[in-house]
Amino acid sequence: MFAVIKTGGKQYKVAKDDVIVIEKLEGEAGEVLSFDSVLMVGEGAETKAGAPFVEGASVAAEVVEQTRGDKVLIFKKKRRKNHRRTNGHRQDLTVVKITDILTDGKKAAAKAKKAAPKKEAPKDDAEAAPAAADSDGAKTEKKAPAKKATAKKAAAKKAPAKKAAAKKAPAKKAAAKKKDD
């Protein structure tokens, strides 16, 4: 059995257990969605088209993941004007698995969400440390050792000492005078 559904301004031909990528829909992975905008339902040679939608038909789907599409580059140019603009776009997408095609007016049964147990943040040592008794017998709280600020040591690099007696360029010789005959 197949169905043609409309979502995100597009039409998709789907069958049971198909995985399709559609425009972003709200929902987390594992949630069940219901598409009521069914344009056509068919099985073999028997098809039923709606005007505009088939009454009582719906498609149940499960969200697999929320993802993003490939980057599309937009480049605009006006010739002889030195005008160029580049822009990019990544579309938000939802990957959906079709679980059932319903034609008798029933709604898709929602799955129970699996709740993961929340992990508690670890407590500080100062809070978890029990009170200790002094030599006087008075209870005082142990404090965690304070973290010492590590000062960055500036690496003192000495510039290589320049040679004091650098070689001097030889003095230019005076140009020889021309002899007149």
N, C-alpha and C positions, 0 to 999 in steps of 0.2 A: 504494500500500500504506500502511496506517496501523497504529499500535500504540497501546495504552493502557499507560502506564508509571506506576509509583508511586514518588514521591520526595518527601522532606520532609513526609510525612504527607498528601500530596495526590495526585490522579490527573490525568494530562495525556494528551489524545489528540494524538498527534504523527504527522507524515508527514515524508518526506525533504525537506531544505532548510527546515524550519520553524525559526523563531527563537522560543524561549520564555524566560520569566523565571521562575526557580524559587528555592526557598530556598537559602541559601548552601551551596556545596560547595567543598571544598578543591581548589585548582588555579589556575594562572596562565593568562593569555590564551594560546591556542594549544594547550593540553594537550587530549588526547583522553580522554573519559570513557566508561564503559560502564555502561548501566543493565540489570541482570539481572532486575529486578522487573517483568516484562512480564505484564500481566493479560490482554491480548487482542491478537491479531494478525488483520488482515483485509485482503482485497483484493477490492473490488467486493462481490458478494453472498456471497462465501465468507469466513467468519470462524471463528477458532479461539479459544475461551475457555479459560483455565486454571483449575485448582482447587488452590490460589489463583493459581499462576503457570504460564505456558506453558513447558514444558520445552524447552531448547535455543534459546530465543529471547532476543535481547538487542538493545539499541538503542545505536548508537555516536553520540557527540556531541562537539562541539568547544567549549571554553570561549571565548566571545567577550570578555567582560569581567566584572569583579567590580564591583558597584555597590551603591547603597543606595536604598531606596524612599522614598516621600513620608512626611513626618512625620504621624503620627496623634496627635491630642490626646485625652487621657483626662481627663475632668472629673467629679469626684465631689462631690456636695452632699447634705447632710442638712438638710432644711427645718426652719426655726425654731430651729436650733442654731448658726447662724453658722459652719458648717463647710463649707469649700470647699477642694478640692485639685485642682490642675491638673498633669498630667504629660504628657510627650511620648515618642514612640517612633519610631525609624527602623529598619526591618528590613534586614539585610544580604541582598543578592540576587546571583544569578549568572545572567548572560545566556548561553544555550547555543544552538548551532545543531546541529540533528539532521543527521548526515551519512549514516547508513545504518541500515536495519532488517534485522537478521540473524535468520533462522529456522532455519537448519540446524546450529546449535550452534557456529558459528565465533565467534571473538572479534575485536573491532575491532583493527586494526593501529595501533600507536602511531606518531605522526609524530615525526620527529626535531626536536628543539628547535633553533631558530635562536639561536645564542649571539652576542650583540653583543660586540665587542671592548671590553675595559675601558680606560678612559682613565686615564693616570697623572696623579697630582697634580703640578702645576708645582713645580719646585724653587726654593728661596730663592736670591736673588742671592748671598748670602754663600757658600753651598755651591757654586754654579756658578762663582764667580769664581776664576780661577787664581791661584797664588801669584805675587807680584811681588817683584822684587829691589830691595833697598835700595841706597843709594849704597855701602855697605860690601860689597855682594855677597851679603848674607844674605837668604834667602828669608823673606818674611813674608806672611801671609794678608791679603787685603783684607777689610775689614769693611764691611758695609753701613752707611750713615749711620743713626745712631740717630734714631728718630722723636721729635720734640720734642712734649712734652705741651702742648697748647694750653689755656691757662688761659682760662676764661670771664670776660669782663670784665663786671662788674656795671654796668649802666647806671645812672648816678647821676642820677636825675631830681630836680630841685629843685622843691619845692612852690612854687606861685606865692605871692609875698609878699603878706601880708594888708595891707590899708590900715590904717595906724596910726590915722588919724583917721576912724574909722567914724562915720557919722551917728548921733547919739543920738536916741532917741525923745523927742518933746516931752512935757513934764511934764503930768500930768493937772490939769485945772482943778478947783478946789473946787466942789462942788455949790452952787447958789444956794439961799439960805434962802427958805423960804416966808414970805410976808408975811401976818400975821394981821390981819384987819379988825376 
